[in-house]
Amino acid sequence: MPNPGERMLIRCEGGPTQWRAVTFPPPQELDASGGLYVLVDDGPPEQWWYEFVPDGG
């Protein structure tokens, strides 16, 4: 488990990017061009990912 404030890379599904660098704990949502990334935090932190939700979706 990462320590608070530690940087981590999180995989992104869909949208304009494949990875995001964030600090732990990661934000639940991140703005992106054309939509929003929403954190899917099922399982341990090393398995979390961001799912892209397009604007209007």
ZATIDO-667138 format. One line per 8 residues: number of its first residue (from 0); their letters; for each residue y, z, x of N, C-alpha, C. Coordinates in pm, 1 decimal. Layout:
N
NUM = A = Y/Z/X/Y/Z/X/Y/Z/X; ...
***
This chain:
57
0 = MPNPGERM = -117.3/0.0/84.7/0.0/0.0/0.0/124.0/0.0/89.5; 217.2/-92.4/64.5/341.2/-94.5/142.1/425.2/31.6/115.5; 507.7/66.4/210.5/599.7/178.6/195.7/728.1/130.5/128.6; 797.7/216.5/54.4/924.8/176.9/-7.2/1021.3/120.4/97.4; 1082.4/8.4/65.1/1175.6/-58.3/154.9/1111.6/-156.2/250.6; 979.3/-156.1/260.3/908.6/-248.5/350.0/913.5/-390.0/292.2; 934.3/-488.5/380.5/938.0/-628.4/336.0/796.0/-679.7/314.8; 781.6/-766.0/215.5/651.5/-827.1/187.9/672.6/-967.9/135.9
8 = LIRCEGGP = 574.3/-1054.2/155.9/575.0/-1189.3/100.4/489.1/-1190.8/-24.1; 541.5/-1250.3/-130.6/466.2/-1259.8/-255.0/454.8/-1407.1/-293.4; 334.0/-1448.4/-325.2/304.1/-1585.3/-366.9/372.9/-1614.6/-499.9; 420.6/-1738.7/-515.6/485.1/-1782.8/-639.8/405.5/-1897.6/-700.3; 376.6/-1887.7/-827.7/305.6/-1992.8/-900.8/405.8/-2070.9/-983.8; 413.9/-2201.6/-960.5/508.3/-2286.0/-1032.4/648.2/-2269.5/-975.4; 741.5/-2344.2/-1030.5/880.7/-2332.2/-988.4/910.0/-2397.4/-855.5; 1031.8/-2372.6/-804.2/1078.6/-2444.2/-686.0/1031.4/-2389.7/-550.7
16 = TQWRAVTF = 961.9/-2276.7/-546.9/920.4/-2219.9/-418.3/775.8/-2170.9/-424.3; 712.3/-2156.2/-308.3/573.5/-2110.5/-303.0/560.8/-1963.7/-265.6; 662.6/-1907.9/-196.1/660.2/-1768.2/-150.4/799.1/-1710.1/-161.4; 807.2/-1578.9/-184.4/933.9/-1507.1/-183.2/918.1/-1383.6/-95.5; 1017.8/-1357.9/-10.9/1022.6/-1235.3/68.1/1104.3/-1133.6/-11.3; 1046.5/-1017.7/-36.0/1112.1/-911.4/-112.6/1084.6/-778.3/-44.5; 1155.1/-673.9/-86.4/1126.5/-540.1/-37.1/1046.6/-464.8/-142.5; 960.1/-376.0/-97.1/874.7/-298.0/-186.1/952.8/-178.8/-239.8
24 = PPPQELDA = 945.6/-149.8/-367.4/875.6/-225.3/-470.5/953.7/-351.0/-508.6; 882.0/-460.7/-533.4/950.3/-586.8/-562.7/1015.5/-584.4/-700.9; 1121.6/-663.3/-718.0/1184.9/-672.5/-849.5/1088.3/-731.7/-952.4; 1100.2/-688.4/-1076.8/1015.1/-740.7/-1184.0/1047.1/-886.2/-1216.2; 1173.4/-924.7/-1199.1/1217.2/-1061.5/-1227.6/1310.2/-1109.7/-1117.2; 1302.8/-1240.4/-1088.5/1391.2/-1303.9/-991.3/1444.1/-1433.4/-1051.5; 1575.4/-1453.1/-1046.2/1633.5/-1578.9/-1091.3/1593.4/-1690.2/-996.1; 1571.5/-1807.9/-1053.6/1538.3/-1925.7/-974.2/1600.8/-2046.4/-1041.4
32 = SGGLYVLV = 1615.5/-2152.8/-966.7/1669.8/-2275.7/-1021.6/1580.5/-2325.5/-1135.4; 1635.6/-2332.8/-1256.2/1560.0/-2383.4/-1369.9/1475.5/-2280.5/-1442.3; 1485.8/-2153.1/-1405.8/1403.9/-2053.7/-1474.3/1408.1/-1917.9/-1408.9; 1295.5/-1848.8/-1420.3/1285.6/-1710.3/-1377.3/1144.5/-1685.6/-1326.3; 1133.3/-1610.1/-1216.4/1002.7/-1564.7/-1170.2/977.3/-1425.4/-1225.5; 860.4/-1402.7/-1281.9/821.8/-1273.6/-1338.1/704.2/-1220.5/-1256.3; 714.3/-1094.6/-1213.6/610.5/-1032.9/-1131.6/485.0/-1005.5/-1214.2; 370.3/-1047.9/-1162.3/240.4/-1015.6/-1221.9/177.8/-913.9/-1127.3
40 = DDGPPEQW = 179.8/-787.5/-1168.9/137.7/-679.3/-1078.8/2.9/-620.6/-1118.2; -92.2/-707.9/-1144.3/-230.4/-666.4/-1170.4/-300.2/-643.7/-1036.9; -365.4/-529.3/-1021.4/-438.9/-501.1/-898.8/-350.1/-442.9/-790.9; -401.8/-436.8/-667.3/-326.5/-379.7/-556.3/-209.3/-471.9/-517.1; -105.2/-416.7/-453.3/14.3/-495.2/-420.6/-13.1/-624.0/-343.1; -113.5/-626.4/-257.8/-141.0/-749.3/-182.0/-194.2/-862.2/-269.4; -225.8/-834.9/-394.9/-272.3/-938.8/-487.8/-166.4/-975.8/-591.3; -49.8/-914.1/-589.4/55.3/-946.3/-685.1/109.7/-1086.3/-659.2
48 = WYEFVPDG = 165.9/-1147.3/-763.2/230.4/-1277.2/-748.6/341.0/-1288.9/-851.5; 427.1/-1390.6/-831.3/531.5/-1423.5/-926.9/490.1/-1547.9/-1004.5; 505.9/-1541.8/-1134.6/477.3/-1654.3/-1224.3/611.5/-1711.5/-1270.0; 628.9/-1842.2/-1257.9/754.7/-1908.0/-1296.1/757.0/-1932.1/-1446.6; 868.2/-1894.1/-1509.0/891.0/-1919.7/-1651.1/1016.0/-2006.6/-1658.9; 1001.0/-2133.7/-1703.0/1117.8/-2222.0/-1708.4/1218.3/-2177.3/-1813.8; 1345.3/-2214.0/-1793.2/1447.7/-2186.0/-1893.3/1402.8/-2237.9/-2028.3; 1419.9/-2154.8/-2131.1/1378.8/-2192.7/-2266.1/1229.8/-2175.5/-2289.5
56 = G = 1156.3/-2121.8/-2191.8/1012.6/-2111.3/-2202.8/972.0/-1974.1/-2236.7
***
